[in-house]
Amino acid sequence: MQPDFFVHPDIAKAQTISTEVYLSENVFAAAKEKIFAPSWQFACDTDQVLNAGAAYPFTFVENYLQEPLVITCDKQDKLHCLSNVCTHRGNILVDKPCQLHHLQCRYHGRRFNLDGAFTFMPEFNEVENFPSGSDDLHSLPLFQWGKWLFTSLQHDASPEPYFREMIDRLSWLPLDEFKFRPDLSRDYTVEANWALYCENYLEGFHIPFVHAGLNAVIDYGTYTTELFRYSNLQLGLAKDDELAFDLPPSSPDYGKRVGGYYFWIFPNMMFNFYPWGLSINIVRPVTISRTVVSFLTYVWDETKLEQGAGSNLFRVEMEDEEVVQAVQRGIRSRFYTHGRYSVTREQGTHHFHRLLAEAFK
């Protein structure tokens, strides 16, 4: 039986969400459909499907939902997100990035246009009521911001309540100048529940205690959190002698010494903007107590790498992993079920817990 989750809307009165979120196998399984399937997830960037005929396969929440999908670019240069599973016998259609004239299953030869429409199947002349709409590849919504592509398994999902505030806040950034750097990108395996990793990200309360290096460049006293429907922003202002954005007058933060924009998109994506560029962090559950976090690095100004709040991300990650893994061990205690929130410092974690409780109603 699924636990009854409740988090009081008043942070001053609220207790943290039940530890069953991190410990119950039933909750972990239920989150697949209640939280992740309707969410927006990162697919790839447009550099990977740049030309007509390009096909880029990926897995929607790899190792958890395991939904095989493919991004295609048709002859009119229109992008599509499609099921990567043949509608005949379920074979995977595209197993690596490639250039194609059409999608053809190597198992029995079924063929589809690059928009997913069924076109041909050998030895099927005698089959009645064929083809039908179910023989086309399932099409999914595709949202593009800058060069980044996102999709959802929910057909009518709207990206607006997830991305709008981030898009508006950073509309001045020349996103087309951001270049992916695989040499600066990597995956981390964290021995903790995915939600523990996210809630650690969502508060700056721990910065003075866990991140000495980051605390030396960020003005902790001015660190703020802004809450939106399915996202939030932590704004880190740089100390006077540390690197900050050169903000244009069109920015709503003009006049502030912003060292980092930390946007979180429910349930598991972080967009960390620094003067040198962007680190996209994707949090993927593997088991109830194991998580893989992908750091995808996009550089805008290489001369500013390893400076300010965005320097030495590896060290910051190791510090976060150490404390999050300790919490994973601690929440198993029979003496711990709930905590309380700092009203001034843990608004983001409270917001996250409220969204989790809402999803599990």
VEXVO-109761 format. One record per residue (C-alpha): residue number from 1; residue in three letters; chain; x, y, z. Coordinates in pm, whole numbers, plus 50000, padded with zeros to 5 digits. Example, Ala and Ser with C-alpha at 12.3 -4.5 7.8 and 13.67 -1.06 7.14 Angstrom:
BEGIN
{k:1, r:ALA, c:A, x:51230, y:49550, z:50780}
{k:2, r:SER, c:A, x:51367, y:49894, z:50714}
This chain:
BEGIN
{k:1, r:MET, c:A, x:50000, y:50000, z:50000}
{k:2, r:GLN, c:A, x:50138, y:50342, z:49903}
{k:3, r:PRO, c:A, x:50206, y:50582, z:50192}
{k:4, r:ASP, c:A, x:49988, y:50890, z:50233}
{k:5, r:PHE, c:A, x:50224, y:51180, z:50160}
{k:6, r:PHE, c:A, x:50151, y:51528, z:50285}
{k:7, r:VAL, c:A, x:50370, y:51837, z:50310}
{k:8, r:HIS, c:A, x:50209, y:52145, z:50463}
{k:9, r:PRO, c:A, x:50199, y:52441, z:50221}
{k:10, r:ASP, c:A, x:50324, y:52673, z:50498}
{k:11, r:ILE, c:A, x:50696, y:52606, z:50524}
{k:12, r:ALA, c:A, x:50700, y:52732, z:50884}
{k:13, r:LYS, c:A, x:50455, y:52457, z:50981}
{k:14, r:ALA, c:A, x:50568, y:52182, z:50747}
{k:15, r:GLN, c:A, x:50755, y:51861, z:50814}
{k:16, r:THR, c:A, x:50975, y:51711, z:50545}
{k:17, r:ILE, c:A, x:50823, y:51442, z:50328}
{k:18, r:SER, c:A, x:50811, y:51086, z:50458}
{k:19, r:THR, c:A, x:51130, y:50883, z:50422}
{k:20, r:GLU, c:A, x:50921, y:50626, z:50233}
{k:21, r:VAL, c:A, x:50993, y:50841, z:49926}
{k:22, r:TYR, c:A, x:51355, y:50721, z:49946}
{k:23, r:LEU, c:A, x:51304, y:50374, z:50094}
{k:24, r:SER, c:A, x:50987, y:50219, z:49948}
{k:25, r:GLU, c:A, x:51024, y:50002, z:49639}
{k:26, r:ASN, c:A, x:50655, y:50059, z:49565}
{k:27, r:VAL, c:A, x:50706, y:50436, z:49565}
{k:28, r:PHE, c:A, x:51015, y:50401, z:49347}
{k:29, r:ALA, c:A, x:50816, y:50197, z:49094}
{k:30, r:ALA, c:A, x:50513, y:50427, z:49105}
{k:31, r:ALA, c:A, x:50731, y:50732, z:49033}
{k:32, r:LYS, c:A, x:50793, y:50601, z:48682}
{k:33, r:GLU, c:A, x:50438, y:50683, z:48571}
{k:34, r:LYS, c:A, x:50339, y:50946, z:48827}
{k:35, r:ILE, c:A, x:50652, y:51164, z:48803}
{k:36, r:PHE, c:A, x:50884, y:51077, z:48515}
{k:37, r:ALA, c:A, x:50660, y:50965, z:48226}
{k:38, r:PRO, c:A, x:50471, y:51301, z:48208}
{k:39, r:SER, c:A, x:50785, y:51507, z:48271}
{k:40, r:TRP, c:A, x:51004, y:51680, z:48012}
{k:41, r:GLN, c:A, x:51342, y:51516, z:47962}
{k:42, r:PHE, c:A, x:51657, y:51613, z:47774}
{k:43, r:ALA, c:A, x:51693, y:51430, z:47441}
{k:44, r:CYS, c:A, x:51996, y:51577, z:47262}
{k:45, r:ASP, c:A, x:52108, y:51901, z:47100}
{k:46, r:THR, c:A, x:52049, y:52015, z:46744}
{k:47, r:ASP, c:A, x:52414, y:51961, z:46648}
{k:48, r:GLN, c:A, x:52337, y:51587, z:46663}
{k:49, r:VAL, c:A, x:52054, y:51612, z:46408}
{k:50, r:LEU, c:A, x:52184, y:51897, z:46198}
{k:51, r:ASN, c:A, x:52112, y:51772, z:45845}
{k:52, r:ALA, c:A, x:51817, y:51620, z:45661}
{k:53, r:GLY, c:A, x:51820, y:51244, z:45713}
{k:54, r:ALA, c:A, x:51986, y:51257, z:46054}
{k:55, r:ALA, c:A, x:51863, y:51010, z:46315}
{k:56, r:TYR, c:A, x:51971, y:51016, z:46680}
{k:57, r:PRO, c:A, x:51851, y:50733, z:46909}
{k:58, r:PHE, c:A, x:51829, y:50782, z:47285}
{k:59, r:THR, c:A, x:51655, y:50632, z:47586}
{k:60, r:PHE, c:A, x:51398, y:50826, z:47786}
{k:61, r:VAL, c:A, x:51529, y:50809, z:48146}
{k:62, r:GLU, c:A, x:51784, y:50539, z:48075}
{k:63, r:ASN, c:A, x:51806, y:50251, z:48326}
{k:64, r:TYR, c:A, x:51467, y:50346, z:48475}
{k:65, r:LEU, c:A, x:51184, y:50402, z:48226}
{k:66, r:GLN, c:A, x:51401, y:50262, z:47944}
{k:67, r:GLU, c:A, x:51178, y:50398, z:47665}
{k:68, r:PRO, c:A, x:51359, y:50377, z:47327}
{k:69, r:LEU, c:A, x:51310, y:50696, z:47122}
{k:70, r:VAL, c:A, x:51471, y:50857, z:46819}
{k:71, r:ILE, c:A, x:51504, y:51215, z:46697}
{k:72, r:THR, c:A, x:51489, y:51250, z:46318}
{k:73, r:CYS, c:A, x:51535, y:51538, z:46075}
{k:74, r:ASP, c:A, x:51316, y:51495, z:45765}
{k:75, r:LYS, c:A, x:51377, y:51622, z:45411}
{k:76, r:GLN, c:A, x:51212, y:51955, z:45498}
{k:77, r:ASP, c:A, x:51456, y:51993, z:45793}
{k:78, r:LYS, c:A, x:51173, y:51943, z:46042}
{k:79, r:LEU, c:A, x:51262, y:51760, z:46362}
{k:80, r:HIS, c:A, x:51053, y:51473, z:46499}
{k:81, r:CYS, c:A, x:51063, y:51267, z:46817}
{k:82, r:LEU, c:A, x:50943, y:50913, z:46751}
{k:83, r:SER, c:A, x:50919, y:50575, z:46914}
{k:84, r:ASN, c:A, x:51228, y:50379, z:46814}
{k:85, r:VAL, c:A, x:51034, y:50051, z:46815}
{k:86, r:CYS, c:A, x:50905, y:49885, z:46499}
{k:87, r:THR, c:A, x:50526, y:49848, z:46501}
{k:88, r:HIS, c:A, x:50550, y:49494, z:46359}
{k:89, r:ARG, c:A, x:50738, y:49288, z:46617}
{k:90, r:GLY, c:A, x:50896, y:49548, z:46845}
{k:91, r:ASN, c:A, x:51251, y:49553, z:46710}
{k:92, r:ILE, c:A, x:51470, y:49859, z:46775}
{k:93, r:LEU, c:A, x:51493, y:50058, z:46451}
{k:94, r:VAL, c:A, x:51799, y:50281, z:46497}
{k:95, r:ASP, c:A, x:52083, y:50168, z:46723}
{k:96, r:LYS, c:A, x:52334, y:50448, z:46664}
{k:97, r:PRO, c:A, x:52342, y:50805, z:46525}
{k:98, r:CYS, c:A, x:52332, y:50793, z:46144}
{k:99, r:GLN, c:A, x:52208, y:50945, z:45817}
{k:100, r:LEU, c:A, x:51905, y:50777, z:45655}
{k:101, r:HIS, c:A, x:51665, y:50819, z:45365}
{k:102, r:HIS, c:A, x:51395, y:50643, z:45568}
{k:103, r:LEU, c:A, x:51360, y:50424, z:45876}
{k:104, r:GLN, c:A, x:51366, y:50053, z:45793}
{k:105, r:CYS, c:A, x:51351, y:49763, z:46034}
{k:106, r:ARG, c:A, x:51636, y:49519, z:45977}
{k:107, r:TYR, c:A, x:51425, y:49232, z:46115}
{k:108, r:HIS, c:A, x:51148, y:49205, z:45850}
{k:109, r:GLY, c:A, x:51193, y:49514, z:45634}
{k:110, r:ARG, c:A, x:50906, y:49735, z:45756}
{k:111, r:ARG, c:A, x:50967, y:50091, z:45640}
{k:112, r:PHE, c:A, x:50870, y:50435, z:45769}
{k:113, r:ASN, c:A, x:50919, y:50793, z:45657}
{k:114, r:LEU, c:A, x:51137, y:51013, z:45877}
{k:115, r:ASP, c:A, x:50819, y:51162, z:46025}
{k:116, r:GLY, c:A, x:50717, y:50814, z:46145}
{k:117, r:ALA, c:A, x:50451, y:50741, z:45882}
{k:118, r:PHE, c:A, x:50433, y:50375, z:45771}
{k:119, r:THR, c:A, x:50517, y:50332, z:45400}
{k:120, r:PHE, c:A, x:50591, y:49966, z:45318}
{k:121, r:MET, c:A, x:50591, y:49609, z:45451}
{k:122, r:PRO, c:A, x:50685, y:49300, z:45247}
{k:123, r:GLU, c:A, x:50463, y:48988, z:45246}
{k:124, r:PHE, c:A, x:50162, y:49169, z:45393}
{k:125, r:ASN, c:A, x:49928, y:49183, z:45091}
{k:126, r:GLU, c:A, x:49683, y:48936, z:45245}
{k:127, r:VAL, c:A, x:49657, y:49111, z:45581}
{k:128, r:GLU, c:A, x:49314, y:49267, z:45637}
{k:129, r:ASN, c:A, x:49259, y:49625, z:45749}
{k:130, r:PHE, c:A, x:49625, y:49703, z:45691}
{k:131, r:PRO, c:A, x:49785, y:49947, z:45724}
{k:132, r:SER, c:A, x:49611, y:50146, z:45997}
{k:133, r:GLY, c:A, x:49716, y:50438, z:46213}
{k:134, r:SER, c:A, x:49865, y:50198, z:46467}
{k:135, r:ASP, c:A, x:50124, y:50093, z:46209}
{k:136, r:ASP, c:A, x:50280, y:50441, z:46214}
{k:137, r:LEU, c:A, x:50550, y:50510, z:46470}
{k:138, r:HIS, c:A, x:50420, y:50685, z:46779}
{k:139, r:SER, c:A, x:50508, y:51055, z:46770}
{k:140, r:LEU, c:A, x:50595, y:51247, z:47086}
{k:141, r:PRO, c:A, x:50600, y:51620, z:47164}
{k:142, r:LEU, c:A, x:50930, y:51793, z:47096}
{k:143, r:PHE, c:A, x:51034, y:52121, z:47256}
{k:144, r:GLN, c:A, x:51340, y:52323, z:47154}
{k:145, r:TRP, c:A, x:51515, y:52592, z:47353}
{k:146, r:GLY, c:A, x:51829, y:52723, z:47187}
{k:147, r:LYS, c:A, x:52001, y:52410, z:47061}
{k:148, r:TRP, c:A, x:51858, y:52183, z:47331}
{k:149, r:LEU, c:A, x:51576, y:51937, z:47257}
{k:150, r:PHE, c:A, x:51334, y:51793, z:47512}
{k:151, r:THR, c:A, x:51044, y:51549, z:47501}
{k:152, r:SER, c:A, x:50775, y:51396, z:47720}
{k:153, r:LEU, c:A, x:50590, y:51064, z:47709}
{k:154, r:GLN, c:A, x:50268, y:51255, z:47773}
{k:155, r:HIS, c:A, x:50127, y:51350, z:47433}
{k:156, r:ASP, c:A, x:49960, y:51675, z:47545}
{k:157, r:ALA, c:A, x:50238, y:51788, z:47780}
{k:158, r:SER, c:A, x:50303, y:52162, z:47775}
{k:159, r:PRO, c:A, x:50661, y:52286, z:47825}
{k:160, r:GLU, c:A, x:50538, y:52629, z:47935}
{k:161, r:PRO, c:A, x:50512, y:52576, z:48314}
{k:162, r:TYR, c:A, x:50850, y:52403, z:48319}
{k:163, r:PHE, c:A, x:51071, y:52626, z:48106}
{k:164, r:ARG, c:A, x:50908, y:52969, z:48072}
{k:165, r:GLU, c:A, x:51078, y:53147, z:48363}
{k:166, r:MET, c:A, x:51424, y:53021, z:48267}
{k:167, r:ILE, c:A, x:51374, y:53123, z:47903}
{k:168, r:ASP, c:A, x:51252, y:53470, z:47997}
{k:169, r:ARG, c:A, x:51522, y:53529, z:48257}
{k:170, r:LEU, c:A, x:51806, y:53438, z:48020}
{k:171, r:SER, c:A, x:51665, y:53567, z:47690}
{k:172, r:TRP, c:A, x:51975, y:53787, z:47646}
{k:173, r:LEU, c:A, x:52216, y:53493, z:47626}
{k:174, r:PRO, c:A, x:52349, y:53400, z:47277}
{k:175, r:LEU, c:A, x:52264, y:53032, z:47314}
{k:176, r:ASP, c:A, x:52376, y:52952, z:46959}
{k:177, r:GLU, c:A, x:52733, y:53025, z:47071}
{k:178, r:PHE, c:A, x:52731, y:52749, z:47336}
{k:179, r:LYS, c:A, x:52943, y:52453, z:47226}
{k:180, r:PHE, c:A, x:52925, y:52105, z:47373}
{k:181, r:ARG, c:A, x:53250, y:51986, z:47528}
{k:182, r:PRO, c:A, x:53255, y:51606, z:47572}
{k:183, r:ASP, c:A, x:53601, y:51629, z:47728}
{k:184, r:LEU, c:A, x:53452, y:51834, z:48015}
{k:185, r:SER, c:A, x:53139, y:51619, z:48050}
{k:186, r:ARG, c:A, x:53102, y:51303, z:48255}
{k:187, r:ASP, c:A, x:52866, y:51073, z:48445}
{k:188, r:TYR, c:A, x:52872, y:51022, z:48821}
{k:189, r:THR, c:A, x:52727, y:50724, z:49008}
{k:190, r:VAL, c:A, x:52581, y:50824, z:49344}
{k:191, r:GLU, c:A, x:52486, y:50561, z:49600}
{k:192, r:ALA, c:A, x:52168, y:50740, z:49706}
{k:193, r:ASN, c:A, x:51808, y:50786, z:49602}
{k:194, r:TRP, c:A, x:51754, y:51030, z:49314}
{k:195, r:ALA, c:A, x:51526, y:51254, z:49523}
{k:196, r:LEU, c:A, x:51793, y:51299, z:49792}
{k:197, r:TYR, c:A, x:52034, y:51421, z:49527}
{k:198, r:CYS, c:A, x:51778, y:51669, z:49395}
{k:199, r:GLU, c:A, x:51681, y:51811, z:49733}
{k:200, r:ASN, c:A, x:52047, y:51865, z:49821}
{k:201, r:TYR, c:A, x:52080, y:52071, z:49502}
{k:202, r:LEU, c:A, x:51771, y:52272, z:49588}
{k:203, r:GLU, c:A, x:51905, y:52454, z:49892}
{k:204, r:GLY, c:A, x:52210, y:52670, z:49948}
{k:205, r:PHE, c:A, x:52184, y:52610, z:50324}
{k:206, r:HIS, c:A, x:52466, y:52356, z:50315}
{k:207, r:ILE, c:A, x:52712, y:52570, z:50117}
{k:208, r:PRO, c:A, x:52907, y:52712, z:50416}
{k:209, r:PHE, c:A, x:52928, y:52368, z:50575}
{k:210, r:VAL, c:A, x:53001, y:52146, z:50274}
{k:211, r:HIS, c:A, x:53152, y:52366, z:49999}
{k:212, r:ALA, c:A, x:53436, y:52578, z:50134}
{k:213, r:GLY, c:A, x:53562, y:52663, z:49785}
{k:214, r:LEU, c:A, x:53220, y:52770, z:49656}
{k:215, r:ASN, c:A, x:53150, y:52963, z:49975}
{k:216, r:ALA, c:A, x:53468, y:53163, z:49916}
{k:217, r:VAL, c:A, x:53340, y:53306, z:49587}
{k:218, r:ILE, c:A, x:52962, y:53327, z:49644}
{k:219, r:ASP, c:A, x:52806, y:53585, z:49876}
{k:220, r:TYR, c:A, x:52606, y:53344, z:50090}
{k:221, r:GLY, c:A, x:52425, y:53628, z:50268}
{k:222, r:THR, c:A, x:52256, y:53735, z:49942}
{k:223, r:TYR, c:A, x:52183, y:53384, z:49811}
{k:224, r:THR, c:A, x:51815, y:53366, z:49713}
{k:225, r:THR, c:A, x:51560, y:53113, z:49586}
{k:226, r:GLU, c:A, x:51268, y:53198, z:49356}
{k:227, r:LEU, c:A, x:50984, y:52944, z:49319}
{k:228, r:PHE, c:A, x:50774, y:52879, z:49007}
{k:229, r:ARG, c:A, x:50517, y:52611, z:48917}
{k:230, r:TYR, c:A, x:50751, y:52331, z:48805}
{k:231, r:SER, c:A, x:51088, y:52499, z:48840}
{k:232, r:ASN, c:A, x:51288, y:52727, z:49062}
{k:233, r:LEU, c:A, x:51593, y:52948, z:49053}
{k:234, r:GLN, c:A, x:51874, y:52984, z:49301}
{k:235, r:LEU, c:A, x:52061, y:53306, z:49233}
{k:236, r:GLY, c:A, x:52422, y:53315, z:49350}
{k:237, r:LEU, c:A, x:52579, y:53660, z:49366}
{k:238, r:ALA, c:A, x:52958, y:53680, z:49339}
{k:239, r:LYS, c:A, x:53175, y:53852, z:49595}
{k:240, r:ASP, c:A, x:53325, y:54183, z:49484}
{k:241, r:ASP, c:A, x:53655, y:54042, z:49360}
{k:242, r:GLU, c:A, x:53512, y:53727, z:49195}
{k:243, r:LEU, c:A, x:53397, y:53657, z:48839}
{k:244, r:ALA, c:A, x:53042, y:53763, z:48752}
{k:245, r:PHE, c:A, x:52824, y:53792, z:48442}
{k:246, r:ASP, c:A, x:52850, y:54110, z:48238}
{k:247, r:LEU, c:A, x:52474, y:54160, z:48226}
{k:248, r:PRO, c:A, x:52309, y:54376, z:47957}
{k:249, r:PRO, c:A, x:52048, y:54638, z:48052}
{k:250, r:SER, c:A, x:51779, y:54405, z:47912}
{k:251, r:SER, c:A, x:51847, y:54153, z:48189}
{k:252, r:PRO, c:A, x:51610, y:54171, z:48487}
{k:253, r:ASP, c:A, x:51920, y:54121, z:48704}
{k:254, r:TYR, c:A, x:52109, y:54415, z:48554}
{k:255, r:GLY, c:A, x:52319, y:54583, z:48823}
{k:256, r:LYS, c:A, x:52370, y:54260, z:49021}
{k:257, r:ARG, c:A, x:52698, y:54070, z:49030}
{k:258, r:VAL, c:A, x:52553, y:53731, z:48935}
{k:259, r:GLY, c:A, x:52807, y:53452, z:48967}
{k:260, r:GLY, c:A, x:52568, y:53168, z:48883}
{k:261, r:TYR, c:A, x:52211, y:53100, z:48778}
{k:262, r:TYR, c:A, x:52097, y:52764, z:48916}
{k:263, r:PHE, c:A, x:51771, y:52660, z:48751}
{k:264, r:TRP, c:A, x:51599, y:52336, z:48846}
{k:265, r:ILE, c:A, x:51325, y:52180, z:48630}
{k:266, r:PHE, c:A, x:51099, y:51922, z:48797}
{k:267, r:PRO, c:A, x:51173, y:51646, z:48854}
{k:268, r:ASN, c:A, x:51540, y:51588, z:48767}
{k:269, r:MET, c:A, x:51710, y:51851, z:48547}
{k:270, r:MET, c:A, x:51947, y:52129, z:48655}
{k:271, r:PHE, c:A, x:52071, y:52411, z:48433}
{k:272, r:ASN, c:A, x:52370, y:52584, z:48590}
{k:273, r:PHE, c:A, x:52471, y:52897, z:48399}
{k:274, r:TYR, c:A, x:52811, y:53053, z:48467}
{k:275, r:PRO, c:A, x:53002, y:53331, z:48289}
{k:276, r:TRP, c:A, x:53188, y:53060, z:48095}
{k:277, r:GLY, c:A, x:52876, y:52868, z:47984}
{k:278, r:LEU, c:A, x:52638, y:52597, z:48105}
{k:279, r:SER, c:A, x:52648, y:52271, z:48296}
{k:280, r:ILE, c:A, x:52330, y:52068, z:48240}
{k:281, r:ASN, c:A, x:52289, y:51806, z:48512}
{k:282, r:ILE, c:A, x:52049, y:51516, z:48445}
{k:283, r:VAL, c:A, x:51959, y:51297, z:48745}
{k:284, r:ARG, c:A, x:51854, y:50943, z:48647}
{k:285, r:PRO, c:A, x:51732, y:50683, z:48897}
{k:286, r:VAL, c:A, x:51887, y:50339, z:48858}
{k:287, r:THR, c:A, x:51772, y:50162, z:49175}
{k:288, r:ILE, c:A, x:51604, y:50287, z:49488}
{k:289, r:SER, c:A, x:51945, y:50373, z:49631}
{k:290, r:ARG, c:A, x:52158, y:50433, z:49322}
{k:291, r:THR, c:A, x:52153, y:50730, z:49085}
{k:292, r:VAL, c:A, x:52351, y:50833, z:48779}
{k:293, r:VAL, c:A, x:52405, y:51206, z:48729}
{k:294, r:SER, c:A, x:52520, y:51327, z:48388}
{k:295, r:PHE, c:A, x:52711, y:51657, z:48369}
{k:296, r:LEU, c:A, x:52685, y:51795, z:48014}
{k:297, r:THR, c:A, x:52918, y:52091, z:47961}
{k:298, r:TYR, c:A, x:52853, y:52366, z:47707}
{k:299, r:VAL, c:A, x:53120, y:52636, z:47685}
{k:300, r:TRP, c:A, x:53043, y:52992, z:47580}
{k:301, r:ASP, c:A, x:53361, y:53179, z:47685}
{k:302, r:GLU, c:A, x:53659, y:52947, z:47733}
{k:303, r:THR, c:A, x:53873, y:53225, z:47881}
{k:304, r:LYS, c:A, x:53652, y:53217, z:48194}
{k:305, r:LEU, c:A, x:53672, y:52844, z:48262}
{k:306, r:GLU, c:A, x:53787, y:52745, z:48612}
{k:307, r:GLN, c:A, x:53696, y:53084, z:48756}
{k:308, r:GLY, c:A, x:53427, y:53191, z:49001}
{k:309, r:ALA, c:A, x:53127, y:52983, z:49106}
{k:310, r:GLY, c:A, x:53163, y:52754, z:48805}
{k:311, r:SER, c:A, x:53518, y:52645, z:48879}
{k:312, r:ASN, c:A, x:53612, y:52296, z:48994}
{k:313, r:LEU, c:A, x:53268, y:52139, z:48952}
{k:314, r:PHE, c:A, x:53425, y:51798, z:49013}
{k:315, r:ARG, c:A, x:53526, y:51896, z:49366}
{k:316, r:VAL, c:A, x:53180, y:52037, z:49439}
{k:317, r:GLU, c:A, x:53021, y:51717, z:49309}
{k:318, r:MET, c:A, x:53243, y:51500, z:49529}
{k:319, r:GLU, c:A, x:53148, y:51708, z:49832}
{k:320, r:ASP, c:A, x:52778, y:51677, z:49748}
{k:321, r:GLU, c:A, x:52802, y:51302, z:49689}
{k:322, r:GLU, c:A, x:52969, y:51245, z:50024}
{k:323, r:VAL, c:A, x:52694, y:51415, z:50220}
{k:324, r:VAL, c:A, x:52404, y:51279, z:50012}
{k:325, r:GLN, c:A, x:52532, y:50922, z:50051}
{k:326, r:ALA, c:A, x:52561, y:50977, z:50427}
{k:327, r:VAL, c:A, x:52198, y:51093, z:50432}
{k:328, r:GLN, c:A, x:52095, y:50780, z:50241}
{k:329, r:ARG, c:A, x:52244, y:50573, z:50522}
{k:330, r:GLY, c:A, x:52092, y:50793, z:50790}
{k:331, r:ILE, c:A, x:51731, y:50790, z:50672}
{k:332, r:ARG, c:A, x:51718, y:50415, z:50726}
{k:333, r:SER, c:A, x:51731, y:50481, z:51100}
{k:334, r:ARG, c:A, x:51425, y:50378, z:51301}
{k:335, r:PHE, c:A, x:51464, y:50707, z:51488}
{k:336, r:TYR, c:A, x:51419, y:50934, z:51185}
{k:337, r:THR, c:A, x:51098, y:50989, z:50985}
{k:338, r:HIS, c:A, x:51063, y:51366, z:50936}
{k:339, r:GLY, c:A, x:51261, y:51687, z:50978}
{k:340, r:ARG, c:A, x:51167, y:52055, z:50958}
{k:341, r:TYR, c:A, x:51260, y:52327, z:50706}
{k:342, r:SER, c:A, x:51457, y:52647, z:50744}
{k:343, r:VAL, c:A, x:51207, y:52912, z:50637}
{k:344, r:THR, c:A, x:51481, y:53132, z:50491}
{k:345, r:ARG, c:A, x:51706, y:52868, z:50334}
{k:346, r:GLU, c:A, x:51509, y:52557, z:50234}
{k:347, r:GLN, c:A, x:51226, y:52695, z:50022}
{k:348, r:GLY, c:A, x:51348, y:52494, z:49721}
{k:349, r:THR, c:A, x:51346, y:52163, z:49907}
{k:350, r:HIS, c:A, x:51001, y:52237, z:50050}
{k:351, r:HIS, c:A, x:50879, y:52318, z:49697}
{k:352, r:PHE, c:A, x:51022, y:51989, z:49565}
{k:353, r:HIS, c:A, x:50859, y:51788, z:49844}
{k:354, r:ARG, c:A, x:50524, y:51958, z:49774}
{k:355, r:LEU, c:A, x:50549, y:51858, z:49407}
{k:356, r:LEU, c:A, x:50633, y:51500, z:49502}
{k:357, r:ALA, c:A, x:50336, y:51485, z:49740}
{k:358, r:GLU, c:A, x:50111, y:51629, z:49468}
{k:359, r:ALA, c:A, x:50227, y:51367, z:49217}
{k:360, r:PHE, c:A, x:50156, y:51080, z:49459}
{k:361, r:LYS, c:A, x:49800, y:51186, z:49549}
